[in-house]
């Protein structure tokens, strides 16, 4: 695991631990499905966000088997961790519960929003990886992104990962898709979003061709959560 992935993992663990504090402070009785629009209120980097309860399927219903009452006030958090469905970045509901409950990613998008972490600059990362013989540039099948094969220091083209970089116009954007087949292969994107927030999300590799609409949808969703 390289330094950049270690930093990202630490940020995810921090967000999860801070979210656990918020969950522990929620009320204990079960909510009706009609109340899934009730907001969970966060403060991240001094900014306020209201996230409907239905986006917290994994942290509430799946882990604890109930929908608790969110707090009425805003709580400082180290990050926001949610799940949505594509298309439309939809929260959990009775109509789509089967999609949330199915194994694997399916149409689910796992999203984590955190304060800035020390992301390794893309150009420096490329230089280091190319210097180690890890990267081979390939024709890109995704418009607007530069594609590389990370061979994981091997020669088997069925192994390693495809890395897609957006090198111009954004502070940081990296898409990682492992090549090794699996029961539910997923791609991950790490990027710097608005207000300096770092956004990490993962989705089924089956949706890779739709990366641009997914990315725009996540940006719109975060804007929707922000309290003006």
N, C-alpha and C positions, 0 to 999 in steps of 0.2 A: 504494500500500500504506500503510495507516494505521499509527500508532505501535504499537498493540496487536499487529497482525500481524507487525510487524518484531521485536518482543520474543519472540513465540511462535516465529518462524523461528529466531532466535538460540538459543533454548533447545533446539530440535530439533537444530540443528547441533552444539551442545555435547554433547548426549546421544549423538549418532552418533559423534563423535570419541572420547569416553570409552569407548564400547562397542568401537570399533576397537582400542583399547589392550588391552582384555580379550581380544578375539578373537586378537590377535597373540600373546598369551601362552599360548594353548591348544596342546595337543599336536598333532602334524601327521598322525597316521595316521587312516585312516578307521574310523569306528565302525559297528557293525551296527545295523540298525533296532531291535533289541531293546534297545539302550542309549539310546534317545531319551528315556527317563524320567530319565536322569542329570542332576543339577542343575547349572546355571551359578549360581555364588554371587556375590552382589552386596552391597555396603554402600552405601546411599543415605541421606543425612542421619543417619548413625549407626545406622540400622536395617538388619538383615540380611534378605536375600530369597534364596530358592532357586527358580530358574525352570527347569523341565524343558527339556532341549535341544530338544525338538520344537517349542517355541514360537519358536525362532530360525531358522526356515526361510530367511528372506530374507538374514540376515547370514551364515549358514554355507553351507547347501547351494546356494542360488541364486547367491550371489556367488562362492563358492570351489569349488563342486562336490564338497564332502566334508563329513562330520561329524567334527570333531576331538574329542579328549578334553578336557572342561572341567577347569579347575584344581580341586585338592582343597580349596583355601582360599578364603576370602572376599576380594574385591577391591573397593576403593573405586571408585565409578563416578559419573559425572555424570548418569546416568539409565539406564533400561531400555527397550529397543526390541524389541517382539515382534509376532508375527502369530498370530491365532487364527481358528477357523472358528465361525460360528454355524449352527444353534443349539448351545448347550452350551459355547462357548468352548473348542473342541477344538484340541489341538496337531497338528502334522504326524504322519501315520502312513501305512503302506502302503495302508490302506483308503481314506484320503481324499486321497492324493497328487494325484489328478487335479484336485481342487478347488483345491489350492494352485498347481498348474501352469497353470491356465487363465488367459488374458489378462483384464485388468480386475479389478475387485474381487470380483464374484460373491458368495460367502459369507464372504470374508475381512474381518477387522477388523485394521487397523494401529493399534497402541497404543504410546504413548510415555509413560513415567512419569518425571518429573523433580522436582528440588527446586523450591521456589517461585521464580517469576520475577515481574517487576513487571507484573502484569496490570492493565490500565486499569479502574478501577471501573465496573461496568455502568451505574449511574445517571449517572455523569459521561459515559460514552461515549454513552448515549442522548441526553443533553442536547446534547452537541456535534454529533452527527449530525443531530438534529432541527433544530438551529440552522442547519445548512448546507443544510437542505432535502433531506436524503438519505433520510429514513425516513418511511414511511407505515404506520400501524398498521392491521392487517387482522384479521378474525375468525380465530381460531386453529383449525387442524384437528388439533392435538395437545394432548390434555388436560394441564393443568398448566403449559403454556407460553404466554407472550405472543408474538404473531407480528408481525413488521414486514417490509415490503419495503424493501430497500436498493436504490435506483434507480441507484446508481453515477453520480449526477448526470446521468441521462438521463431520457427519457420512455417508452422502449420497455418495456412490461410483460413482454416475453419475455426481457429481459436483467436484469442485477442479481442479487440473491440474496434468498432468504427467510432471515430471522434470527429465531431463537426464543430467548427469554430466560426464565430462571427467576429472577424478581425477589425472591422471598421464601423464607426458610428455608435458603438455602445461601449461602456466601461468594461464589461465582462459578460461573455456568453459562451458556454461550452455544453455540448450535447454528447452523451456517452451511451453507446449501444453495444453490448457484448455480442459476439458472433456465435458463441457456443449455444447450441439448441437447449431448450429447457421447457418445462411444462407451462410456464407463463413468463416468457422473456420480457424484460422491461427496459425501457430507455430512461435516462435521467438527464435533466437539464438543470444547470446551475447558472444563475445570472444575477447581475445587479439591476434592481428595478428602481422605481421612482422613490425619491426621498432617501436614496442610499440604502434602501432595504435590500437584503439578499434573499433571493427566492430560489428554492430547490423543489423540483417536482419530478415525479416519475409516473410513467404510463406504459401501457402495453405496446410492445414493438409493432403490433399490427396497425397501430395508429401513427407510425412514424411519418408517413406521407402528409399527415395533417398537422405537423408540428407547428406551422405558422399560425393556423387558426386557434390551436390550443394555447399557444403563447399569448396571443392577443386576448383570448378569452380570460386567461388568468389575470392579465393586467387590468381588464375591465372589472373583474370580480373584486380585486383589491381596492380599486377606486370606489366601487359600490359600498364596500365595507367601511370606508373612511368616514368619520363624523366631521362634518364641516363646522 
